[in-house]
Amino acid sequence: MRTRGKGPDVPAPDRPWDEIVPGLWMGGHEFRRSAGRLESAVVRDEFDLVQTLLRLPGHGPDEGVEHHVWPIPDGPLDGTQLAGVIRLARAAGEALDEGRRVLVRCYHGYNRSGLVVAHTLMRRGCGAEEAIRLIRARRSPWALHNDLFVAYLRAGLATVRLLEELAE
């Protein structure tokens, strides 16, 4: 199974974050400027809710911005980690319903954030394939290149969580 690669075969994104559907953004902690230089993606107060799946110091958000932190690996997830992803997706959907701007971020904004954003979209009526296609079109073709996370989405996170907990 392919998971996050740090090598040259997985390029940094061109933008710090991208809007997937109105109000729901996906991003990371670094991006590549047009000159090719890597730059930190620092969140200030652009969003009402920031969900962070990999926390790096100095990347924000500002005081007063609601911030949910749930560090997970870019690899196999246990039942507790899956439950956290499901909770984040629920909170993101509730914030969208309230007209709030939501950013879900991880390292590059490809896999972990993609898992939460896709599950958010699926809770709002998208099928797994449609959510994956939309994320790749709006964020990057590299989004959700973690085959395991794609399999999780296709099976349904609640099902994967139940199976994972039975195995524990």
RALIN-V775380 format. One line per field, one symbol per residue. ss: DSSP state (@ for helix, = for strand, . for the rest). psi: psi as a letter, one per 20 degrees, with the letter a starting at -180 (. if undefined). burial: b if it has 9 or more other ideal C-beta (glycine too) atoms within 8 Angstrom, else e. A space follows every 10 residues. Layout:
# RALIN-V775380
ss: ???
psi: ???
burial: ???
This chain:
# RALIN-V775380
ss: .......... ......==== =..====..= ==.....=== ........== ==........ .....====. ........@@ @@@@@@@@@@ @@@@@@@... .====..... .@@@@@@@@@ @@@....@@@ @@@@@@@@.. ......@@@@ @@@@@.@@@@ @@@@@@@.
psi: ppapqiaiin qqriqhqqpg rpioqpaaiq rprhiipqqp oppekhqhpp ppioppqjja rqqippoppn pqrmbpqrhg ghhggggghg hggggghjjq ppppqbfikg fghhgggghg hhhjiqrggg ggggghhhgq iipliohghg hgghhphggg gghghhh.
burial: eebbeeeeeb ebbeeebbbb eebbbbbbbb bbeeeeeeee bebeeebebb bbbbeeeebb beeebebbeb ebebeebebe bbbbbbbbbb bbbebbeeeb bbbbbbbbbb bbbbbbbbbb bbbeebebeb bbebbbebbb ebbbbbbbbb bbbeebbeeb beebeeee
